């Protein structure tokens, strides 16, 4: 049965994501893994992009209020109302963008866990993903490269940026965007210097317009590289 992943993504066969692998031949098993991997990676990212665009447009609309609307909403001079509204939008936008970045990286981790389980079924390996140590990112790299003999693209810029984004997620979650005492301060500082939609103000990360799109694009780029590696393995 076909399902719908959300208002913006259109029809998709979500049930495939949970479908058991039924092919007897290795190529068929790999094809199933590739399809399930694609769904587990791409759909959440595309939904987040649509969600981000929708909420950002809502914020923009709030800033386009007329003087009469300001008086109606605040009962005060529209200039003061606009200043109050603008200040709120700045705060709300930061909160929103942080939440989307956290969710995006969490979705990547969930995809790694799902894909490792699917690969285990397709290859018959006895090692469980949970037996490895480290972050979910590091465990997936070890599992795919060492135990599945996959040409994991860990030397490429796509994987390195994903690790940078994992560090960004870490400081958002554990120190409210402050890098003052973070063990990741140096790599994050280097990353910020290379990404124009991200900056540090008073030792605190500020997520500028376009950063969420940058994050989603980086995730999809890595997905494309990793999927190519899986396809090469299946040939």
C-alpha positions in Angstrom: 0.0 0.0 0.0 1.2 3.5 -0.8 1.3 6.1 2.0 1.8 9.9 2.2 4.7 11.2 4.2 3.2 14.6 4.8 1.5 17.6 3.3 4.5 18.6 1.2 6.3 15.5 0.1 3.7 13.8 -2.0 2.9 10.1 -2.2 5.5 7.6 -1.2 5.6 4.0 -0.1 6.5 4.4 3.5 5.7 0.7 4.2 8.8 -0.2 2.2 10.8 1.3 5.0 9.8 -1.5 7.3 9.4 -4.2 4.7 11.3 -7.5 5.4 14.0 -8.5 2.9 12.6 -11.4 0.9 15.1 -11.8 -2.0 17.1 -15.0 -2.0 20.0 -13.6 -4.2 22.6 -11.2 -2.9 21.8 -8.6 -5.6 18.1 -8.6 -4.7 18.9 -8.2 -1.1 21.2 -5.2 -1.8 18.5 -3.6 -3.9 16.1 -3.8 -1.0 18.6 -2.3 1.3 19.3 0.6 -1.1 15.6 1.3 -1.5 15.0 1.3 2.3 18.1 3.3 2.9 17.0 5.9 0.4 13.6 6.3 2.1 15.0 6.4 5.6 17.5 9.2 4.6 15.7 11.4 2.0 12.1 11.6 3.2 12.9 13.1 6.7 15.3 15.6 5.1 12.8 16.7 2.5 10.0 17.0 5.1 12.3 19.2 7.3 13.1 21.4 4.3 9.4 22.0 3.6 8.7 22.5 7.3 11.5 25.0 7.6 10.3 27.0 4.5 6.8 27.1 5.9 7.8 28.5 9.4 10.3 30.9 8.0 7.7 32.4 5.7 5.4 32.7 8.7 8.1 34.7 10.5 8.6 36.9 7.4 4.8 37.6 7.3 4.8 38.7 10.9 7.5 41.3 10.1 5.4 42.7 7.3 2.6 43.9 9.6 1.1 47.3 8.8 1.0 50.1 11.4 -2.8 49.5 11.9 -2.1 45.8 12.6 0.6 46.7 15.1 -1.8 49.1 17.0 -4.5 46.3 16.9 -2.1 43.7 18.3 -0.2 45.8 20.8 -2.4 48.8 21.5 0.6 51.0 21.3 2.5 53.1 18.8 3.3 51.0 15.7 7.0 51.8 15.8 7.3 50.4 19.3 5.1 47.5 18.3 7.3 46.7 15.3 10.4 46.8 17.5 8.8 44.4 20.0 7.7 42.1 17.2 11.1 42.1 15.6 12.8 41.3 18.8 10.5 38.4 19.4 11.0 37.1 15.8 14.8 37.1 16.2 14.5 35.0 19.4 11.8 32.7 17.9 13.8 32.1 14.7 16.9 31.1 16.6 14.8 28.7 18.7 13.2 27.2 15.6 16.4 26.9 13.6 18.1 25.2 16.5 15.3 22.7 16.9 15.4 21.8 13.2 19.2 21.2 13.2 18.8 19.0 16.3 16.0 17.0 14.6 17.9 16.8 11.3 20.9 15.2 12.9 18.7 12.9 15.0 17.1 11.7 11.8 20.5 10.9 10.3 21.3 8.8 13.4 18.0 7.0 13.1 18.7 6.3 9.5 22.2 4.9 10.4 20.6 2.6 12.9 17.9 1.5 10.5 20.4 1.0 7.6 22.8 -1.0 9.8 19.9 -3.4 10.8 18.9 -3.8 7.1 22.5 -4.4 6.0 22.9 -7.0 8.8 19.9 -8.9 7.4 21.1 -8.7 3.9 24.6 -9.9 4.6 24.0 -12.4 7.4 26.7 -10.9 9.6 26.6 -12.0 13.2 27.9 -8.7 14.6 25.3 -6.4 16.1 25.5 -2.7 15.6 25.0 -2.2 19.4 28.1 -4.2 20.1 30.3 -1.4 18.8 31.5 1.7 20.8 31.4 5.4 20.1 28.8 7.8 18.8 26.1 6.5 16.4 28.1 8.2 13.5 31.3 6.5 14.5 29.6 3.1 15.1 28.0 3.2 11.6 31.3 4.0 10.0 33.0 1.1 11.7 30.1 -1.2 11.0 30.0 -0.4 7.3 33.7 -0.2 6.6 35.2 -2.9 8.8 32.5 -5.5 9.2 30.6 -5.1 5.9 33.7 -4.2 3.9 31.9 -1.2 2.4 34.1 1.5 0.8 32.8 4.0 3.4 33.5 7.6 2.3 35.1 8.7 5.6 37.9 10.7 3.8 35.5 12.8 1.8 34.3 16.3 2.6 30.7 15.1 2.9 31.4 12.9 5.9 33.6 15.5 7.5 30.9 18.1 7.3 28.4 15.7 8.8 30.8 15.3 11.8 30.9 19.1 12.0 27.2 19.3 12.1 27.1 16.6 14.8 29.3 18.9 16.9 27.0 21.8 16.2 24.0 19.7 17.4 26.0 18.8 20.5 26.6 22.4 21.6 23.0 23.3 20.8 21.7 20.5 23.0 24.2 20.6 25.8 25.3 24.2 26.2 22.5 26.3 24.5 24.8 27.2 21.6 27.7 28.4 23.8 31.1 27.2 22.7 33.0 29.0 25.5 33.9 25.8 27.4 33.1 23.3 24.7 35.5 20.5 23.8 34.5 21.2 20.2 35.4 24.9 20.2 38.3 24.7 17.8 36.7 22.5 15.1 33.4 24.5 15.3 35.3 27.8 15.0 37.0 26.5 11.8 33.6 25.3 10.5 31.9 28.6 11.2 34.7 30.4 9.3 33.8 28.4 6.2 30.0 28.6 6.4 28.6 32.1 5.8 25.2 31.2 7.3 26.6 30.5 10.7 28.4 32.8 13.0 29.6 33.1 16.6 28.6 36.2 18.7 29.9 36.4 22.2 31.0 32.8 22.1 27.5 31.7 21.1 26.4 30.2 17.8 24.0 32.2 15.7 22.1 30.4 13.0 21.5 32.8 10.1 19.0 32.6 7.3 19.9 29.7 5.0 21.7 27.6 7.6 18.9 25.1 7.9 18.9 24.7 4.1 22.7 24.3 4.3 22.4 21.5 6.8 19.7 19.6 4.8 21.8 20.0 1.6 24.8 18.6 3.4 22.9 15.6 4.7 21.5 14.8 1.2 25.0 15.2 -0.3 26.4 12.6 2.1 23.4 10.4 1.4 24.2 10.5 -2.3 27.9 9.6 -1.7 27.0 6.7 0.7 24.3 5.4 -1.6 26.9 5.3 -4.4 29.2 3.3 -2.2 26.4 0.8 -1.4 25.5 0.5 -5.1 29.2 -0.2 -5.9 29.2 -2.9 -3.3 26.1 -4.5 -4.8 27.6 -4.8 -8.3 
